[in-house]
Amino acid sequence: MKRHLEAIDDREKVRQEQWFPILQGVLTVATTTFTLRIKPREHELLTLLAEARKQTVADLARELLSDGIRRLLDPDEIERTIEQERKRLMDIAETLRGQQEADMS
């Protein structure tokens, strides 16, 4: 357990070094480039929205991605997701129980 916690601590230190390097007293954020495949219509809408907001497509995409990540980490959103999944599983279980009872009759 102690080694596991040390490994987590080491990974956190590496993460901090990667994401929050200090360069000449100024905090900078490292970035990573990656390719994201989207439908042509989504790209068209993204481009139109970016133009309307006087932003680049890349800046708007970063903003949307950041907002989405924040939303997924929000405790209330997590609770909503858990409740939806609980309801979905309960509905499946009820259906299967009904089928099982019908098969036994």
C-alpha positions in Angstrom: 0.0 0.0 0.0 2.8 2.4 0.9 4.6 1.7 -2.5 1.2 2.4 -4.2 0.9 5.7 -2.4 4.5 6.6 -3.2 3.9 5.8 -6.9 0.8 8.0 -6.9 2.8 10.8 -5.3 5.6 10.4 -7.9 3.1 10.5 -10.7 1.6 13.7 -9.2 5.0 15.3 -9.1 5.6 14.4 -12.8 2.2 15.7 -13.7 2.9 19.0 -11.9 6.2 19.3 -13.6 4.6 18.7 -17.0 1.6 20.9 -16.6 2.9 23.7 -14.4 6.5 24.4 -15.3 7.8 27.7 -14.0 9.9 29.6 -16.6 11.7 32.7 -15.3 9.2 33.3 -12.6 6.2 33.1 -15.0 3.7 30.3 -14.7 3.2 28.6 -18.1 1.0 25.7 -19.1 2.3 23.0 -21.3 0.1 21.9 -24.2 -0.3 18.8 -26.2 -1.4 18.6 -29.8 -3.7 15.8 -30.9 -6.1 15.1 -33.7 -9.8 14.9 -33.2 -12.1 13.5 -35.9 -15.5 15.2 -36.1 -18.3 15.2 -38.6 -18.1 17.8 -41.4 -21.3 19.5 -40.2 -19.9 19.7 -36.6 -16.7 21.4 -38.0 -18.8 23.8 -40.0 -20.8 24.7 -36.9 -17.7 25.1 -34.9 -16.2 27.3 -37.5 -19.4 29.5 -37.7 -19.5 29.7 -33.9 -15.9 30.7 -33.7 -16.3 33.4 -36.3 -19.4 34.8 -34.5 -17.4 34.9 -31.3 -14.3 36.4 -33.0 -12.2 33.4 -31.9 -10.2 30.9 -33.8 -11.6 27.4 -34.2 -8.8 26.0 -32.1 -9.5 28.5 -29.2 -13.2 27.7 -29.2 -12.5 23.9 -29.4 -10.2 24.3 -26.4 -12.8 26.3 -24.5 -15.5 23.7 -25.2 -13.2 20.8 -24.2 -12.2 22.6 -21.0 -15.9 23.3 -20.1 -16.8 19.7 -20.8 -14.0 18.4 -18.6 -15.1 20.8 -15.8 -18.7 19.6 -16.2 -17.7 15.9 -16.0 -15.8 16.5 -12.8 -18.6 18.5 -11.2 -20.0 16.5 -8.2 -23.6 17.4 -9.1 -23.1 16.1 -12.7 -21.5 13.0 -11.3 -24.5 12.4 -9.1 -26.9 12.9 -12.1 -24.9 10.4 -14.1 -24.9 7.9 -11.3 -28.7 8.3 -10.9 -29.3 7.9 -14.6 -27.2 4.7 -14.7 -28.9 3.4 -11.6 -32.3 3.9 -13.2 -31.1 2.3 -16.5 -29.8 -0.8 -14.6 -32.9 -1.1 -12.5 -35.1 -0.9 -15.6 -33.1 -3.7 -17.2 -33.3 -5.8 -14.1 -37.1 -5.3 -13.9 -37.5 -6.4 -17.5 -35.3 -9.4 -17.1 -37.1 -10.4 -13.9 -40.4 -10.1 -15.8 -39.1 -12.3 -18.6 -37.8 -14.9 -16.1 -41.2 -15.0 -14.4 -42.9 -15.4 -17.7 -40.6 -18.2 -18.7 -41.2 -20.1 -15.4 -45.0 -19.9 -15.8 
